[in-house]
Amino acid sequence: MKKLAMKARNYVDEVSTEIRKASWPRRKELVSHTIVTLVASVALALFIFGADRVISYILDIIYPG
């Protein structure tokens, strides 16, 4: 059991060390990337919704009732 605890502690220490080395974005960068992601997600959702409506309309014409 001690061996497992030592491995877990070592893992946490290594992760902590690597996180400190990471390059974190500035607030302005983070906000701008978040906005771009949200706009792209909404645009893609609207495109898929529109494509679904068009395909449904076409299928209703082909297979009425």
VEXFI-789412 format. One record per atom (N, C-alpha, C, CB): residue in one letter; y, x, z; atom name. Coordinates in nm, 3 decimals. Glycine has a CB too. Layout:
N
{padren A,{Y,X,Z},CA}
...
This chain:
65
{padren M,{-0.119,0.081,0.000},N}
{padren M,{0.000,0.000,0.000},CA}
{padren M,{0.126,0.086,0.000},C}
{padren M,{0.000,-0.093,0.119},CB}
{padren K,{0.120,0.200,0.069},N}
{padren K,{0.235,0.288,0.074},CA}
{padren K,{0.267,0.345,-0.064},C}
{padren K,{0.211,0.401,0.173},CB}
{padren K,{0.160,0.372,-0.140},N}
{padren K,{0.178,0.428,-0.273},CA}
{padren K,{0.254,0.329,-0.363},C}
{padren K,{0.042,0.464,-0.336},CB}
{padren L,{0.220,0.202,-0.352},N}
{padren L,{0.287,0.098,-0.430},CA}
{padren L,{0.434,0.087,-0.389},C}
{padren L,{0.216,-0.038,-0.412},CB}
{padren A,{0.460,0.093,-0.260},N}
{padren A,{0.597,0.085,-0.210},CA}
{padren A,{0.679,0.205,-0.258},C}
{padren A,{0.598,0.078,-0.057},CB}
{padren M,{0.619,0.322,-0.259},N}
{padren M,{0.688,0.442,-0.307},CA}
{padren M,{0.721,0.431,-0.456},C}
{padren M,{0.602,0.568,-0.282},CB}
{padren K,{0.624,0.377,-0.534},N}
{padren K,{0.649,0.360,-0.677},CA}
{padren K,{0.762,0.260,-0.701},C}
{padren K,{0.520,0.312,-0.748},CB}
{padren A,{0.762,0.152,-0.625},N}
{padren A,{0.866,0.051,-0.639},CA}
{padren A,{1.002,0.110,-0.603},C}
{padren A,{0.835,-0.072,-0.550},CB}
{padren R,{1.009,0.185,-0.495},N}
{padren R,{1.134,0.247,-0.453},CA}
{padren R,{1.183,0.346,-0.558},C}
{padren R,{1.116,0.317,-0.318},CB}
{padren N,{1.092,0.425,-0.612},N}
{padren N,{1.126,0.522,-0.715},CA}
{padren N,{1.181,0.451,-0.839},C}
{padren N,{1.003,0.608,-0.752},CB}
{padren Y,{1.117,0.341,-0.876},N}
{padren Y,{1.161,0.264,-0.991},CA}
{padren Y,{1.304,0.213,-0.970},C}
{padren Y,{1.065,0.147,-1.017},CB}
{padren V,{1.330,0.157,-0.853},N}
{padren V,{1.464,0.104,-0.822},CA}
{padren V,{1.568,0.216,-0.825},C}
{padren V,{1.465,0.033,-0.684},CB}
{padren D,{1.533,0.331,-0.772},N}
{padren D,{1.625,0.445,-0.775},CA}
{padren D,{1.656,0.488,-0.918},C}
{padren D,{1.566,0.563,-0.697},CB}
{padren E,{1.555,0.494,-1.004},N}
{padren E,{1.575,0.534,-1.143},CA}
{padren E,{1.660,0.432,-1.218},C}
{padren E,{1.440,0.552,-1.213},CB}
{padren V,{1.635,0.304,-1.195},N}
{padren V,{1.714,0.199,-1.259},CA}
{padren V,{1.859,0.210,-1.215},C}
{padren V,{1.658,0.059,-1.227},CB}
{padren S,{1.880,0.231,-1.087},N}
{padren S,{2.016,0.245,-1.034},CA}
{padren S,{2.089,0.362,-1.099},C}
{padren S,{2.011,0.263,-0.881},CB}
{padren T,{2.020,0.473,-1.114},N}
{padren T,{2.079,0.590,-1.177},CA}
{padren T,{2.116,0.561,-1.323},C}
{padren T,{1.982,0.709,-1.170},CB}
{padren E,{2.029,0.495,-1.397},N}
{padren E,{2.055,0.465,-1.537},CA}
{padren E,{2.170,0.365,-1.553},C}
{padren E,{1.930,0.410,-1.603},CB}
{padren I,{2.180,0.270,-1.462},N}
{padren I,{2.288,0.171,-1.470},CA}
{padren I,{2.424,0.239,-1.452},C}
{padren I,{2.269,0.061,-1.363},CB}
{padren R,{2.430,0.337,-1.365},N}
{padren R,{2.556,0.409,-1.345},CA}
{padren R,{2.597,0.485,-1.471},C}
{padren R,{2.544,0.505,-1.227},CB}
{padren K,{2.501,0.525,-1.552},N}
{padren K,{2.530,0.599,-1.676},CA}
{padren K,{2.577,0.508,-1.788},C}
{padren K,{2.407,0.675,-1.721},CB}
{padren A,{2.554,0.378,-1.777},N}
{padren A,{2.585,0.284,-1.884},CA}
{padren A,{2.735,0.275,-1.909},C}
{padren A,{2.529,0.146,-1.850},CB}
{padren S,{2.769,0.246,-2.033},N}
{padren S,{2.909,0.226,-2.072},CA}
{padren S,{2.936,0.075,-2.072},C}
{padren S,{2.939,0.290,-2.212},CB}
{padren W,{3.018,0.030,-1.978},N}
{padren W,{3.045,-0.113,-1.966},CA}
{padren W,{3.171,-0.149,-2.043},C}
{padren W,{3.058,-0.154,-1.818},CB}
{padren P,{3.171,-0.266,-2.110},N}
{padren P,{3.291,-0.305,-2.187},CA}
{padren P,{3.407,-0.343,-2.096},C}
{padren P,{3.258,-0.424,-2.281},CB}
{padren R,{3.527,-0.327,-2.151},N}
{padren R,{3.646,-0.370,-2.077},CA}
{padren R,{3.654,-0.522,-2.083},C}
{padren R,{3.776,-0.304,-2.135},CB}
{padren R,{3.735,-0.580,-1.995},N}
{padren R,{3.746,-0.725,-1.987},CA}
{padren R,{3.789,-0.786,-2.120},C}
{padren R,{3.846,-0.764,-1.877},CB}
{padren K,{3.888,-0.726,-2.186},N}
{padren K,{3.939,-0.778,-2.314},CA}
{padren K,{3.828,-0.779,-2.418},C}
{padren K,{4.059,-0.692,-2.363},CB}
{padren E,{3.752,-0.672,-2.423},N}
{padren E,{3.639,-0.661,-2.516},CA}
{padren E,{3.534,-0.767,-2.487},C}
{padren E,{3.577,-0.521,-2.508},CB}
{padren L,{3.503,-0.785,-2.361},N}
{padren L,{3.402,-0.881,-2.320},CA}
{padren L,{3.443,-1.023,-2.357},C}
{padren L,{3.378,-0.871,-2.169},CB}
{padren V,{3.569,-1.057,-2.331},N}
{padren V,{3.618,-1.192,-2.363},CA}
{padren V,{3.616,-1.214,-2.514},C}
{padren V,{3.761,-1.212,-2.309},CB}
{padren S,{3.660,-1.117,-2.592},N}
{padren S,{3.662,-1.135,-2.738},CA}
{padren S,{3.521,-1.148,-2.794},C}
{padren S,{3.734,-1.018,-2.805},CB}
{padren H,{3.427,-1.071,-2.746},N}
{padren H,{3.289,-1.082,-2.794},CA}
{padren H,{3.227,-1.216,-2.752},C}
{padren H,{3.205,-0.966,-2.741},CB}
{padren T,{3.261,-1.263,-2.633},N}
{padren T,{3.210,-1.392,-2.587},CA}
{padren T,{3.262,-1.504,-2.676},C}
{padren T,{3.250,-1.417,-2.442},CB}
{padren I,{3.390,-1.499,-2.710},N}
{padren I,{3.450,-1.602,-2.797},CA}
{padren I,{3.384,-1.599,-2.934},C}
{padren I,{3.603,-1.581,-2.811},CB}
{padren V,{3.365,-1.482,-2.990},N}
{padren V,{3.300,-1.470,-3.121},CA}
{padren V,{3.159,-1.528,-3.116},C}
{padren V,{3.294,-1.322,-3.166},CB}
{padren T,{3.086,-1.499,-3.010},N}
{padren T,{2.950,-1.551,-2.995},CA}
{padren T,{2.948,-1.703,-2.985},C}
{padren T,{2.884,-1.490,-2.872},CB}
{padren L,{3.040,-1.759,-2.906},N}
{padren L,{3.046,-1.905,-2.892},CA}
{padren L,{3.083,-1.972,-3.023},C}
{padren L,{3.146,-1.943,-2.784},CB}
{padren V,{3.182,-1.918,-3.094},N}
{padren V,{3.223,-1.976,-3.222},CA}
{padren V,{3.109,-1.969,-3.324},C}
{padren V,{3.349,-1.903,-3.277},CB}
{padren A,{3.042,-1.855,-3.330},N}
{padren A,{2.929,-1.841,-3.423},CA}
{padren A,{2.817,-1.936,-3.388},C}
{padren A,{2.878,-1.696,-3.424},CB}
{padren S,{2.790,-1.955,-3.260},N}
{padren S,{2.684,-2.048,-3.217},CA}
{padren S,{2.717,-2.191,-3.255},C}
{padren S,{2.662,-2.038,-3.066},CB}
{padren V,{2.842,-2.232,-3.234},N}
{padren V,{2.883,-2.368,-3.270},CA}
{padren V,{2.877,-2.386,-3.421},C}
{padren V,{3.026,-2.397,-3.217},CB}
{padren A,{2.924,-2.287,-3.496},N}
{padren A,{2.920,-2.296,-3.642},CA}
{padren A,{2.777,-2.309,-3.693},C}
{padren A,{2.988,-2.173,-3.706},CB}
{padren L,{2.687,-2.231,-3.638},N}
{padren L,{2.547,-2.238,-3.679},CA}
{padren L,{2.486,-2.373,-3.642},C}
{padren L,{2.467,-2.125,-3.615},CB}
{padren A,{2.517,-2.423,-3.523},N}
{padren A,{2.466,-2.553,-3.481},CA}
{padren A,{2.516,-2.664,-3.573},C}
{padren A,{2.508,-2.583,-3.336},CB}
{padren L,{2.644,-2.657,-3.611},N}
{padren L,{2.698,-2.758,-3.702},CA}
{padren L,{2.634,-2.749,-3.841},C}
{padren L,{2.850,-2.743,-3.714},CB}
{padren F,{2.609,-2.628,-3.887},N}
{padren F,{2.543,-2.611,-4.016},CA}
{padren F,{2.402,-2.670,-4.013},C}
{padren F,{2.538,-2.462,-4.054},CB}
{padren I,{2.328,-2.640,-3.908},N}
{padren I,{2.191,-2.693,-3.898},CA}
{padren I,{2.194,-2.844,-3.886},C}
{padren I,{2.118,-2.632,-3.776},CB}
{padren F,{2.289,-2.898,-3.809},N}
{padren F,{2.303,-3.043,-3.798},CA}
{padren F,{2.332,-3.105,-3.935},C}
{padren F,{2.414,-3.079,-3.698},CB}
{padren G,{2.425,-3.047,-4.009},N}
{padren G,{2.460,-3.097,-4.142},CA}
{padren G,{2.342,-3.089,-4.237},C}
{padren G,{2.577,-3.018,-4.199},CB}
{padren A,{2.271,-2.978,-4.236},N}
{padren A,{2.154,-2.963,-4.324},CA}
{padren A,{2.048,-3.066,-4.289},C}
{padren A,{2.096,-2.820,-4.313},CB}
{padren D,{2.028,-3.091,-4.161},N}
{padren D,{1.931,-3.191,-4.117},CA}
{padren D,{1.970,-3.330,-4.165},C}
{padren D,{1.918,-3.190,-3.965},CB}
{padren R,{2.099,-3.363,-4.155},N}
{padren R,{2.146,-3.495,-4.199},CA}
{padren R,{2.128,-3.511,-4.350},C}
{padren R,{2.296,-3.515,-4.161},CB}
{padren V,{2.158,-3.407,-4.427},N}
{padren V,{2.143,-3.413,-4.573},CA}
{padren V,{1.996,-3.429,-4.610},C}
{padren V,{2.201,-3.286,-4.639},CB}
{padren I,{1.911,-3.350,-4.549},N}
{padren I,{1.767,-3.359,-4.579},CA}
{padren I,{1.713,-3.496,-4.539},C}
{padren I,{1.689,-3.248,-4.506},CB}
{padren S,{1.757,-3.549,-4.426},N}
{padren S,{1.712,-3.683,-4.383},CA}
{padren S,{1.757,-3.789,-4.482},C}
{padren S,{1.766,-3.716,-4.243},CB}
{padren Y,{1.880,-3.777,-4.530},N}
{padren Y,{1.933,-3.872,-4.628},CA}
{padren Y,{1.851,-3.868,-4.757},C}
{padren Y,{2.082,-3.843,-4.658},CB}
{padren I,{1.822,-3.748,-4.804},N}
{padren I,{1.744,-3.732,-4.927},CA}
{padren I,{1.603,-3.789,-4.908},C}
{padren I,{1.736,-3.582,-4.968},CB}
{padren L,{1.543,-3.763,-4.795},N}
{padren L,{1.408,-3.816,-4.769},CA}
{padren L,{1.409,-3.967,-4.757},C}
{padren L,{1.351,-3.755,-4.642},CB}
{padren D,{1.518,-4.025,-4.703},N}
{padren D,{1.529,-4.171,-4.697},CA}
{padren D,{1.538,-4.232,-4.838},C}
{padren D,{1.652,-4.211,-4.613},CB}
{padren I,{1.601,-4.160,-4.929},N}
{padren I,{1.608,-4.208,-5.066},CA}
{padren I,{1.471,-4.199,-5.132},C}
{padren I,{1.712,-4.128,-5.147},CB}
{padren I,{1.401,-4.089,-5.111},N}
{padren I,{1.269,-4.069,-5.170},CA}
{padren I,{1.166,-4.164,-5.110},C}
{padren I,{1.224,-3.925,-5.152},CB}
{padren Y,{1.168,-4.178,-4.978},N}
{padren Y,{1.072,-4.262,-4.908},CA}
{padren Y,{1.143,-4.375,-4.833},C}
{padren Y,{0.990,-4.177,-4.810},CB}
{padren P,{1.185,-4.479,-4.905},N}
{padren P,{1.259,-4.587,-4.838},CA}
{padren P,{1.172,-4.665,-4.740},C}
{padren P,{1.317,-4.683,-4.942},CB}
{padren G,{1.241,-4.725,-4.645},N}
{padren G,{1.170,-4.814,-4.552},CA}
{padren G,{1.121,-4.742,-4.437},C}
{padren G,{1.058,-4.884,-4.617},CB}
